[in-house]
């Protein structure tokens, strides 16, 4: 198998002494999409920020390793990250309006990243910025390049952000909820655009989302997060059609379906990171919990090929409670 562009091994991240990411293992391959899914506050975005070297104040990597390309970036300084961020790994933020500079024309914003990371001259960068706007489907790209963000629609702004992310020709793109602020039609168009650009440039994409449908549509692999851990990962067909972890099962059961008159909910609430229960973090909410769940569950490989951190999956017969 081709060596992954990004390799995360047993990664731990803490914020002011409280562990947020716990033993995360992930891989990203060229031309492939890893879908990262889970409830709000489960560690999805923190994982993406770690890959960008953009951890918030007070946060630090305190265990494990992170490799991007040939670089072990686990202990990179900010100066070292500046040489990597944008050029090798880029990010598409959740809200295109707040991620664009309101005081700069969009063409200048795309041109700026190419001048900084690819060394293009001013005229060449501007010309290529216009071409990128054309490539991502922004109408009248020459005129649109001279617009400010507030003069464009939400869908057009998202295309500008995507153009800026791909324009530096990175190996990896972290897309954090790139379709959340868009209606269903624009969501489909944006996802199709991402797939087309990814196929053209061979980019590895980490797609962070809470939308199971998005993962099913575009991901080559899926990782389900809960309380800062990957609790199930593997091929989307196996994970989404034959989930083995009770949390993944509950998450899929909560997706609204045509004809249903009642919504299914997951009982209880996700735990606070500073007050995690012993053993399996999902055990207090799990209908299948038994005595062994008071211990940290092993990561086991199931018959469907996915890997699951669950005592129930580790033994075929569930003991009676």
C-alpha positions in Angstrom: 0.0 0.0 0.0 1.1 3.6 -0.7 2.7 5.3 2.2 0.3 7.9 3.8 1.0 11.6 3.4 -0.2 12.2 7.0 0.3 9.7 9.8 -1.0 10.4 13.3 0.0 7.9 16.0 -1.2 7.7 19.6 -1.7 11.5 19.5 -2.6 13.2 22.8 -3.4 16.9 23.0 -4.1 18.8 26.2 -5.5 22.3 26.9 -4.3 23.7 30.2 -3.7 20.3 31.7 -7.0 18.7 30.5 -6.6 16.1 27.8 -8.7 16.7 24.8 -7.4 14.2 22.2 -6.5 10.8 23.6 -4.5 8.2 21.6 -5.7 9.3 18.2 -4.5 7.2 15.2 -5.3 8.4 11.7 -3.7 8.2 8.2 -4.4 10.3 5.1 -3.4 9.1 1.6 -2.9 11.0 -1.7 -6.1 11.5 -3.6 -8.3 10.1 -0.8 -10.8 11.6 1.6 -10.9 10.8 5.3 -14.3 11.7 6.8 -14.1 12.7 10.5 -17.6 12.6 12.1 -19.0 12.9 15.6 -21.0 15.2 17.9 -20.0 18.8 18.6 -17.1 19.0 21.1 -15.8 15.5 20.3 -12.4 16.6 19.1 -12.9 16.7 15.4 -11.9 20.4 14.9 -9.0 20.1 17.5 -7.6 17.3 15.3 -7.8 19.4 12.2 -6.1 22.4 14.0 -3.4 20.0 15.2 -2.7 19.0 11.6 -2.4 22.7 10.7 -0.1 23.6 13.6 -2.9 26.0 14.8 -3.6 24.8 18.3 -5.3 27.5 20.5 -3.5 29.2 23.4 -2.8 26.8 26.2 -3.0 23.7 24.0 -0.1 21.4 23.3 0.8 18.0 22.0 1.8 15.9 25.1 2.1 12.5 23.6 2.3 10.5 20.3 3.5 11.7 17.0 2.4 13.5 13.9 4.1 13.2 10.5 3.2 15.2 7.4 5.1 14.1 4.3 8.7 13.6 5.3 8.5 15.9 8.3 7.9 14.8 11.9 6.0 17.9 13.0 5.2 16.8 16.5 7.6 19.4 18.1 7.6 22.0 15.3 8.1 25.6 16.3 5.8 28.3 14.9 8.6 29.4 12.6 8.8 25.8 11.2 5.0 25.6 10.9 5.0 28.8 8.8 7.1 27.1 6.2 4.7 24.2 6.0 1.3 25.7 6.6 -0.3 26.8 3.4 2.4 25.3 1.2 2.1 21.6 2.3 -1.1 21.6 4.3 -4.0 24.0 3.9 -7.4 24.6 5.5 -10.9 25.3 4.4 -12.7 27.0 7.3 -16.3 26.4 8.3 -17.5 30.0 7.7 -16.2 31.6 4.5 -17.4 35.0 5.5 -15.2 35.2 8.6 -12.2 33.4 7.1 -11.9 36.0 4.3 -10.4 39.5 4.9 -13.3 42.0 4.5 -10.8 44.8 3.5 -9.2 42.9 0.6 -10.6 42.1 -2.8 -11.0 38.3 -3.2 -8.5 38.2 -6.1 -5.8 39.8 -4.0 -6.4 37.3 -1.2 -5.9 34.3 -3.5 -2.9 36.0 -5.2 -1.3 36.7 -1.8 -1.1 33.1 -0.8 0.5 32.1 -4.1 3.0 34.9 -3.8 3.9 33.8 -0.3 4.0 30.1 -0.8 4.8 29.7 -4.5 7.0 32.7 -5.0 4.9 34.1 -7.9 5.3 37.7 -9.0 2.4 40.1 -8.6 1.1 40.0 -12.1 1.4 36.2 -12.4 -0.3 35.7 -9.1 -3.2 37.9 -10.1 -3.6 36.2 -13.4 -3.6 32.7 -11.8 -6.0 33.9 -9.1 -8.5 34.8 -11.8 -7.9 31.4 -13.4 -8.6 29.7 -10.1 -11.9 31.6 -9.8 -12.8 30.4 -13.2 -11.8 26.8 -12.3 -14.0 26.8 -9.2 -17.0 28.1 -11.1 -17.2 31.7 -9.9 -19.2 33.7 -12.6 -17.3 36.4 -14.5 -14.0 35.7 -12.8 -12.2 38.8 -14.0 -14.9 41.0 -12.5 -15.4 38.8 -9.4 -11.7 39.0 -8.6 -12.2 42.7 -7.9 -15.1 42.2 -5.5 -14.9 42.3 -1.7 -16.3 39.3 0.2 -19.5 41.1 1.2 -20.3 41.7 -2.5 -20.5 37.9 -3.1 -23.1 35.3 -2.2 -22.3 32.6 0.4 -21.8 29.9 -2.2 -19.4 32.2 -4.1 -17.4 33.0 -1.0 -17.1 29.3 -0.2 -15.7 28.8 -3.8 -13.2 31.6 -3.2 -12.0 29.9 0.0 -11.7 26.6 -1.8 -9.7 28.3 -4.6 -7.3 29.9 -2.1 -6.8 26.5 -0.4 -5.9 24.6 -3.6 -4.0 27.5 -5.2 -0.9 26.8 -3.1 -0.9 23.2 -4.5 -0.8 21.6 -1.0 -0.5 17.9 -0.4 -3.1 18.0 2.3 -6.3 20.0 2.9 -8.3 20.0 6.1 -11.9 20.9 5.3 -13.7 21.9 8.5 -17.5 21.7 8.0 -17.1 23.3 4.5 -20.9 22.9 3.7 -22.5 23.8 7.0 -23.5 27.3 6.0 -24.8 26.4 2.6 -28.2 25.1 1.4 -28.6 21.6 0.1 -28.1 22.5 -3.5 -24.9 24.5 -2.8 -23.7 21.7 -0.5 -23.9 19.2 -3.4 -22.1 21.6 -5.7 -19.4 22.3 -3.2 -18.7 18.6 -2.5 -18.6 17.8 -6.2 -16.1 20.7 -6.7 -13.9 19.4 -3.9 -13.9 15.9 -5.4 -13.0 17.2 -8.9 -10.1 19.4 -7.6 -8.9 16.5 -5.4 -8.9 14.1 -8.3 -7.0 16.6 -10.5 -4.3 17.4 -8.0 -4.1 14.2 -6.0 -4.7 16.0 -2.7 -5.3 14.2 0.5 -8.4 15.7 2.2 -9.6 15.4 5.9 -13.3 16.3 5.8 -14.6 17.2 9.2 -18.4 17.1 9.5 -21.3 16.2 11.7 -23.3 15.2 8.5 -23.4 11.4 8.0 -24.8 12.0 4.5 -21.7 14.0 3.5 -19.4 11.3 4.7 -21.4 8.6 2.8 -21.2 10.7 -0.4 -17.5 11.6 -0.6 -15.3 9.8 2.0 -12.9 6.9 1.2 -12.5 6.2 4.9 -14.4 7.3 8.0 -13.3 7.9 11.6 -15.9 8.3 14.2 -14.9 10.4 17.2 -16.3 10.4 20.7 -14.8 12.3 23.7 -11.5 12.9 22.0 -11.0 9.3 20.8 -11.4 7.5 17.5 -13.9 4.8 18.5 -14.5 3.3 15.1 -12.9 3.7 11.7 -12.7 2.0 8.4 -14.4 1.8 5.0 -17.6 4.0 4.9 -19.7 1.1 3.5 -18.7 -1.1 6.5 -18.9 1.6 9.2 -22.2 3.2 8.0 -24.0 0.1 6.9 -22.7 -2.4 9.5 -21.6 -0.2 12.5 -20.1 -2.2 15.4 -19.6 0.4 18.1 -22.8 1.3 20.1 -22.1 5.0 19.7 -21.9 4.7 15.9 -25.1 2.7 15.9 -26.8 5.3 18.0 -25.5 8.2 15.8 -26.9 6.5 12.7 -30.2 5.7 14.4 -30.5 9.5 15.2 -30.4 10.5 11.5 -34.0 11.5 10.4 -35.6 9.2 7.9 -38.6 9.6 5.6 -41.8 8.3 7.2 -40.6 8.4 10.8 -42.9 10.4 13.2 -40.5 10.5 16.1 -36.8 11.3 16.2 -34.4 8.9 17.9 -32.0 10.5 20.4 -29.0 9.3 22.3 -29.7 9.3 26.0 -27.6 11.5 28.3 -24.9 14.0 27.2 -21.3 13.7 26.1 -18.9 13.8 29.1 -16.9 16.9 30.0 -13.2 16.3 29.2 -12.1 17.1 32.7 -14.6 14.6 34.1 -14.3 11.5 31.9 -15.6 8.2 33.3 -13.2 5.4 33.9 -12.9 2.9 31.1 -15.1 3.4 28.0 -16.3 7.1 27.8 -19.6 6.0 26.2 -20.5 3.4 28.8 -22.8 5.7 30.9 -24.9 6.3 27.7 -24.6 2.8 26.3 -27.5 0.3 26.4 -25.0 -2.6 26.1 -22.6 -1.6 28.9 -21.4 -4.3 31.3 -18.7 -4.7 33.9 -15.7 -4.9 31.5 -16.6 -1.4 30.2 -15.1 0.1 33.4 -11.7 -0.7 31.8 -10.2 1.0 28.7 -11.6 -0.9 25.7 -9.1 -2.5 23.2 -9.1 -1.5 19.5 -10.2 -4.6 17.7 -10.7 -5.4 14.0 -14.1 -6.7 13.0 -15.3 -9.0 10.2 -16.3 -6.0 8.2 -12.7 -4.7 8.2 -13.4 -1.7 10.5 -11.5 -1.2 13.7 -13.6 -0.6 16.9 -12.7 0.4 20.4 -15.4 -1.6 22.3 -15.6 -4.5 24.7 -18.8 -5.7 23.1 -17.1 -6.0 19.7 -14.1 -7.7 21.4 -16.2 -10.7 22.5 -18.9 -12.3 20.5 -21.2 -13.1 23.4 -22.3 -10.1 25.5 -22.4 -11.0 29.2 -25.6 -10.4 31.0 -25.7 -7.2 33.1 
